[in-house]
């Protein structure tokens, strides 16, 4: 089952660029958003295999968090007040998960299982 996701241009318009993990031949779409303080938010997704998403926050070459989730049905850019987020929708057993990646003004992750 394929899932819906933003076009690459949608990422570029929001300040993201390609990350080192991007590999179209392998079906891995990966984008990085650098911050003024040197932090990097890396968002990757792949329709190959089990439709997965991975999000990492890297600070001074240390990975602060690295979350990967399978069973993705949709990825969408949204706004929550003054925050800009990437919302990940899941199917199956993971359908009750709230998975939000806040990328502006500061990076943070909201991941709640119900």
MDTraj code that builds the backbone (N, CA, C; nanometers):
import mdtraj as md
import numpy as np

residues = "UNK UNK UNK UNK UNK UNK UNK UNK UNK UNK UNK UNK UNK UNK UNK UNK UNK UNK UNK UNK UNK UNK UNK UNK UNK UNK UNK UNK UNK UNK UNK UNK UNK UNK UNK UNK UNK UNK UNK UNK UNK UNK UNK UNK UNK UNK UNK UNK UNK UNK UNK UNK UNK UNK UNK UNK UNK UNK UNK UNK UNK UNK UNK UNK UNK UNK UNK UNK UNK UNK UNK UNK UNK UNK UNK UNK UNK UNK UNK UNK UNK UNK UNK UNK UNK UNK UNK UNK UNK UNK UNK UNK UNK UNK UNK UNK UNK UNK UNK UNK UNK UNK UNK UNK UNK UNK UNK UNK UNK UNK UNK UNK UNK UNK".split()
xyz = np.array([
    [0.0837, -0.1180, 0.0000],
    [0.0000, 0.0000, 0.0000],
    [0.0884, 0.1245, 0.0000],
    [0.0692, 0.2112, -0.0954],
    [0.1414, 0.3373, -0.0990],
    [0.0730, 0.4378, -0.0077],
    [0.1435, 0.5403, 0.0269],
    [0.0897, 0.6439, 0.1134],
    [0.1057, 0.7793, 0.0455],
    [0.0314, 0.8767, 0.0948],
    [0.0396, 1.0118, 0.0407],
    [0.1490, 1.0887, 0.1146],
    [0.2258, 1.1662, 0.0374],
    [0.3313, 1.2454, 0.0988],
    [0.3550, 1.3711, 0.0160],
    [0.4119, 1.4757, 0.0797],
    [0.4372, 1.6011, 0.0084],
    [0.5425, 1.5823, -0.1018],
    [0.5338, 1.6663, -0.2022],
    [0.6344, 1.6680, -0.3083],
    [0.7661, 1.7222, -0.2516],
    [0.8753, 1.6934, -0.3187],
    [1.0051, 1.7433, -0.2748],
    [1.0063, 1.8958, -0.2687],
    [0.9411, 1.9601, -0.3636],
    [0.9355, 2.1058, -0.3657],
    [0.8728, 2.1616, -0.2383],
    [0.7745, 2.0902, -0.1819],
    [0.7123, 2.1338, -0.0562],
    [0.8154, 2.1397, 0.0563],
    [0.9073, 2.0441, 0.0595],
    [1.0135, 2.0461, 0.1605],
    [1.1077, 2.1647, 0.1358],
    [1.1474, 2.1841, 0.0099],
    [1.2407, 2.2929, -0.0222],
    [1.1815, 2.4291, 0.0112],
    [1.0528, 2.4483, -0.0147],
    [0.9871, 2.5761, 0.0152],
    [0.9853, 2.6065, 0.1646],
    [0.9999, 2.5049, 0.2469],
    [0.9996, 2.5226, 0.3928],
    [1.1401, 2.5233, 0.4520],
    [1.2411, 2.5303, 0.3690],
    [1.3782, 2.5433, 0.4169],
    [1.4571, 2.4141, 0.4246],
    [1.3963, 2.3019, 0.3917],
    [1.4665, 2.1740, 0.3928],
    [1.5510, 2.1598, 0.2664],
    [1.6534, 2.0780, 0.2753],
    [1.7326, 2.0374, 0.1605],
    [1.7480, 1.8866, 0.1661],
    [1.8150, 1.8301, 0.0674],
    [1.8400, 1.6857, 0.0701],
    [1.9385, 1.6522, 0.1819],
    [1.9127, 1.5425, 0.2523],
    [2.0096, 1.4957, 0.3515],
    [2.1025, 1.3946, 0.2846],
    [2.2087, 1.3582, 0.3549],
    [2.3033, 1.2592, 0.3035],
    [2.2385, 1.1219, 0.2876],
    [2.1260, 1.0991, 0.3538],
    [2.0584, 0.9696, 0.3490],
    [1.9656, 0.9550, 0.2284],
    [1.9452, 1.0625, 0.1527],
    [1.8567, 1.0601, 0.0367],
    [1.9123, 0.9643, -0.0686],
    [1.8274, 0.8734, -0.1158],
    [1.8682, 0.7770, -0.2188],
    [1.7453, 0.7358, -0.2992],
    [1.7193, 0.8086, -0.4052],
    [1.6011, 0.7831, -0.4878],
    [1.6021, 0.6417, -0.5435],
    [1.7194, 0.5899, -0.5810],
    [1.7283, 0.4540, -0.6367],
    [1.6804, 0.3486, -0.5368],
    [1.7033, 0.3728, -0.4082],
    [1.6602, 0.2801, -0.3028],
    [1.5221, 0.3149, -0.2482],
    [1.4634, 0.4227, -0.2980],
    [1.3307, 0.4639, -0.2514],
    [1.3337, 0.5299, -0.1150],
    [1.4449, 0.5961, -0.0809],
    [1.4564, 0.6663, 0.0475],
    [1.4591, 0.8161, 0.0196],
    [1.3570, 0.8852, 0.0676],
    [1.3456, 1.0295, 0.0496],
    [1.3794, 1.0941, 0.1834],
    [1.4893, 1.1678, 0.1877],
    [1.5389, 1.2193, 0.3145],
    [1.5770, 1.3664, 0.3002],
    [1.5312, 1.4455, 0.3971],
    [1.5495, 1.5900, 0.3928],
    [1.6046, 1.6384, 0.5265],
    [1.6851, 1.7437, 0.5217],
    [1.7440, 1.7996, 0.6427],
    [1.7086, 1.9471, 0.6520],
    [1.6773, 1.9905, 0.7733],
    [1.6519, 2.1313, 0.8012],
    [1.7571, 2.1771, 0.9018],
    [1.8527, 2.2596, 0.8574],
    [1.9553, 2.3093, 0.9498],
    [1.9033, 2.4318, 1.0265],
    [1.9478, 2.4449, 1.1504],
    [1.9100, 2.5586, 1.2347],
    [2.0328, 2.6455, 1.2600],
    [2.0093, 2.7713, 1.2954],
    [2.1184, 2.8660, 1.3167],
    [2.2172, 2.8194, 1.4227],
    [2.1689, 2.7462, 1.5236],
    [2.2566, 2.7006, 1.6321],
    [2.3355, 2.5748, 1.5954],
    [2.3203, 2.5252, 1.4725],
    [2.3933, 2.4072, 1.4280],
    [2.3144, 2.2777, 1.4358],
    [2.1995, 2.2788, 1.5034],
    [2.1149, 2.1588, 1.5087],
    [2.0665, 2.1242, 1.3680],
    [2.0342, 1.9957, 1.3474],
    [1.9793, 1.9498, 1.2202],
    [1.8625, 1.8556, 1.2477],
    [1.7510, 1.8827, 1.1825],
    [1.6362, 1.7933, 1.1866],
    [1.6355, 1.7162, 1.0549],
    [1.6386, 1.5832, 1.0643],
    [1.6409, 1.4985, 0.9452],
    [1.5115, 1.4189, 0.9408],
    [1.4381, 1.4352, 0.8305],
    [1.3117, 1.3661, 0.8108],
    [1.3244, 1.2770, 0.6879],
    [1.3030, 1.1467, 0.7071],
    [1.3146, 1.0497, 0.5975],
    [1.1876, 0.9664, 0.5900],
    [1.1561, 0.9230, 0.4681],
    [1.0421, 0.8316, 0.4513],
    [1.0677, 0.7438, 0.3302],
    [1.0017, 0.6268, 0.3303],
    [1.0201, 0.5336, 0.2203],
    [0.8952, 0.4483, 0.2001],
    [0.8485, 0.4418, 0.0750],
    [0.7358, 0.3543, 0.0435],
    [0.7790, 0.2097, 0.0221],
    [0.9096, 0.1846, 0.0222],
    [0.9554, 0.0473, 0.0016],
    [0.9427, -0.0323, 0.1311],
    [0.9033, -0.1553, 0.1189],
    [0.8881, -0.2381, 0.2381],
    [0.7619, -0.2075, 0.3137],
    [0.7771, -0.1488, 0.4321],
    [0.6635, -0.1315, 0.5225],
    [0.6202, 0.0136, 0.5403],
    [0.6438, 0.0971, 0.4395],
    [0.6020, 0.2378, 0.4465],
    [0.6462, 0.3021, 0.5773],
    [0.7720, 0.3390, 0.5866],
    [0.8247, 0.3898, 0.7127],
    [0.8608, 0.5373, 0.7061],
    [0.8666, 0.5970, 0.8250],
    [0.9117, 0.7337, 0.8464],
    [1.0159, 0.7288, 0.9566],
    [1.1186, 0.8117, 0.9418],
    [1.2199, 0.8249, 1.0462],
    [1.2488, 0.9731, 1.0656],
    [1.2588, 1.0151, 1.1905],
    [1.2918, 1.1540, 1.2214],
    [1.4036, 1.1552, 1.3248],
    [1.5043, 1.2408, 1.2985],
    [1.6195, 1.2533, 1.3883],
    [1.6460, 1.4002, 1.4165],
    [1.6892, 1.4272, 1.5387],
    [1.7401, 1.5592, 1.5733],
    [1.8855, 1.5403, 1.6132],
    [1.9740, 1.6104, 1.5423],
    [2.1184, 1.5973, 1.5654],
    [2.1709, 1.7303, 1.6164],
    [2.2445, 1.7228, 1.7287],
    [2.3044, 1.8411, 1.7886],
    [2.4507, 1.8104, 1.8154],
    [2.5414, 1.8887, 1.7587],
    [2.6853, 1.8670, 1.7759],
    [2.7244, 1.7229, 1.7444],
    [2.6719, 1.6696, 1.6347],
    [2.6981, 1.5320, 1.5897],
    [2.6488, 1.4244, 1.6865],
    [2.5644, 1.4627, 1.7811],
    [2.5024, 1.3670, 1.8729],
    [2.3539, 1.3582, 1.8379],
    [2.3041, 1.2364, 1.8206],
    [2.1633, 1.2170, 1.7885],
    [2.0829, 1.2278, 1.9182],
    [2.0008, 1.3336, 1.9294],
    [1.9195, 1.3541, 2.0493],
    [1.7979, 1.2628, 2.0503],
    [1.7362, 1.2439, 1.9335],
    [1.6321, 1.1426, 1.9213],
    [1.6316, 1.0885, 1.7796],
    [1.5865, 0.9649, 1.7685],
    [1.5755, 0.8961, 1.6399],
    [1.4550, 0.8032, 1.6508],
    [1.3455, 0.8423, 1.5879],
    [1.2215, 0.7661, 1.5951],
    [1.1881, 0.7145, 1.4556],
    [1.1585, 0.5871, 1.4462],
    [1.1152, 0.5291, 1.3198],
    [0.9822, 0.4578, 1.3411],
    [0.8901, 0.4767, 1.2461],
    [0.7584, 0.4149, 1.2559],
    [0.7190, 0.3588, 1.1204],
    [0.6624, 0.2392, 1.1214],
    [0.6135, 0.1747, 0.9999],
    [0.4619, 0.1856, 0.9940],
    [0.4052, 0.1550, 0.8776],
    [0.2602, 0.1573, 0.8622],
    [0.2059, 0.2968, 0.8397],
    [0.2709, 0.3741, 0.7569],
    [0.2335, 0.5127, 0.7319],
    [0.1252, 0.5189, 0.6237],
    [0.0247, 0.6034, 0.6449],
    [-0.0793, 0.6223, 0.5431],
    [-0.0739, 0.7605, 0.4794],
    [-0.0163, 0.8594, 0.5516],
    [-0.0149, 0.9951, 0.5000],
    [0.0883, 1.0774, 0.5756],
    [0.1532, 1.1684, 0.5035],
    [0.2439, 1.2664, 0.5619],
    [0.1962, 1.4022, 0.5129],
    [0.1785, 1.4976, 0.6050],
    [0.1257, 1.6274, 0.5651],
    [0.1905, 1.7405, 0.6437],
    [0.2146, 1.8514, 0.5759],
    [0.2577, 1.9731, 0.6436],
    [0.1338, 2.0407, 0.7006],
    [0.1448, 2.0877, 0.8264],
    [0.0345, 2.1563, 0.8923],
    [0.0898, 2.2681, 0.9793],
    [0.0008, 2.3517, 1.0284],
    [0.0377, 2.4575, 1.1224],
    [-0.0488, 2.4431, 1.2468],
    [0.0133, 2.4584, 1.3620],
    [-0.0557, 2.4550, 1.4910],
    [-0.0196, 2.5855, 1.5613],
    [-0.1055, 2.6846, 1.5465],
    [-0.0728, 2.8162, 1.6004],
    [0.0482, 2.8702, 1.5270],
    [0.1514, 2.9092, 1.6009],
    [0.2725, 2.9605, 1.5365],
    [0.3723, 2.8499, 1.5019],
    [0.3385, 2.7255, 1.5356],
    [0.4287, 2.6147, 1.5051],
    [0.3977, 2.5539, 1.3690],
    [0.5023, 2.5205, 1.2972],
    [0.4906, 2.4494, 1.1701],
    [0.5282, 2.3037, 1.1972],
    [0.4450, 2.2118, 1.1502],
    [0.4658, 2.0702, 1.1814],
    [0.4524, 1.9832, 1.0571],
    [0.5130, 1.8661, 1.0678],
    [0.4889, 1.7568, 0.9747],
    [0.4090, 1.6551, 1.0538],
    [0.2902, 1.6227, 1.0053],
    [0.2068, 1.5250, 1.0747],
    [0.2129, 1.3929, 0.9996],
    [0.2326, 1.2864, 1.0761],
    [0.2405, 1.1523, 1.0189],
    [0.1181, 1.0743, 1.0645],
    [0.0447, 1.0213, 0.9684],
    [-0.0728, 0.9393, 0.9961],
    [-0.0362, 0.7934, 0.9741],
    [-0.0834, 0.7080, 1.0635],
    [-0.0517, 0.5651, 1.0578],
    [-0.1788, 0.4830, 1.0389],
    [-0.1609, 0.3580, 0.9973],
    [-0.2726, 0.2642, 0.9793],
    [-0.2463, 0.1391, 1.0634],
    [-0.3458, 0.0538, 1.0695],
    [-0.3315, -0.0725, 1.1419],
    [-0.3161, -0.0511, 1.2906],
    [-0.2259, -0.1277, 1.3514],
    [-0.2032, -0.1190, 1.4966],
    [-0.1575, 0.0186, 1.5407],
    [-0.0930, 0.0923, 1.4511],
    [-0.0386, 0.2237, 1.4853],
    [-0.1379, 0.3372, 1.4601],
    [-0.2610, 0.3062, 1.4213],
    [-0.3580, 0.4091, 1.3815],
    [-0.3885, 0.5093, 1.4929],
    [-0.3755, 0.4734, 1.6179],
    [-0.4073, 0.5636, 1.7281],
    [-0.2929, 0.6513, 1.7729],
    [-0.1860, 0.6554, 1.6987],
    [-0.0678, 0.7320, 1.7387],
    [-0.0769, 0.8751, 1.6862],
    [-0.0494, 0.9726, 1.7727],
    [-0.0298, 1.1109, 1.7308],
    [0.1197, 1.1293, 1.7106],
    [0.1597, 1.1603, 1.5896],
    [0.3007, 1.1717, 1.5544],
    [0.3194, 1.3047, 1.4825],
    [0.3716, 1.4025, 1.5548],
    [0.3936, 1.5366, 1.5010],
    [0.5400, 1.5731, 1.5141],
    [0.5969, 1.6221, 1.4062],
    [0.7336, 1.6713, 1.4077],
    [0.7255, 1.8230, 1.3923],
    [0.7522, 1.8939, 1.5003],
    [0.7518, 2.0399, 1.4963],
    [0.8881, 2.0845, 1.4442],
    [0.8877, 2.1599, 1.3337],
    [1.0154, 2.2010, 1.2755],
    [1.0406, 2.3512, 1.2847],
    [0.9373, 2.4311, 1.3092],
    [0.9546, 2.5753, 1.3303],
    [0.8562, 2.6215, 1.4346],
    [0.8921, 2.7085, 1.5262],
    [1.0173, 2.7818, 1.5296],
    [1.1352, 2.7013, 1.5864],
    [1.1075, 2.6012, 1.6696],
    [1.2157, 2.5164, 1.7218],
    [1.1787, 2.3701, 1.6980],
    [1.2771, 2.2847, 1.6808],
    [1.2463, 2.1437, 1.6567],
    [1.2059, 2.0717, 1.7856],
    [1.1009, 1.9950, 1.7741],
    [1.0581, 1.9070, 1.8844],
    [0.9689, 1.7996, 1.8274],
    [0.9460, 1.6968, 1.9069],
    [0.8685, 1.5827, 1.8638],
    [0.7520, 1.5606, 1.9594],
    [0.6344, 1.5344, 1.9038],
    [0.5174, 1.4951, 1.9825],
    [0.4799, 1.3560, 1.9344],
    [0.4904, 1.2588, 2.0235],
    [0.4616, 1.1195, 1.9883],
    [0.3804, 1.0586, 2.1013],
    [0.2522, 1.0384, 2.0776],
    [0.1629, 0.9867, 2.1810],
    [0.0908, 0.8639, 2.1301],
    [0.0957, 0.7558, 2.2082],
    [0.0197, 0.6364, 2.1758],
    [-0.1032, 0.6331, 2.2654],
    [-0.2194, 0.6077, 2.2058],
    [-0.3428, 0.6038, 2.2835],
    [-0.3837, 0.4621, 2.3105],
])
top = md.Topology()
chain = top.add_chain()
for i, resn in enumerate(residues, 1):
    res = top.add_residue(resn, chain, resSeq=i)
    for name in ("N", "CA", "C"):
        top.add_atom(name, md.element.get_by_symbol(name[0]), res)
traj = md.Trajectory(xyz[None], top)
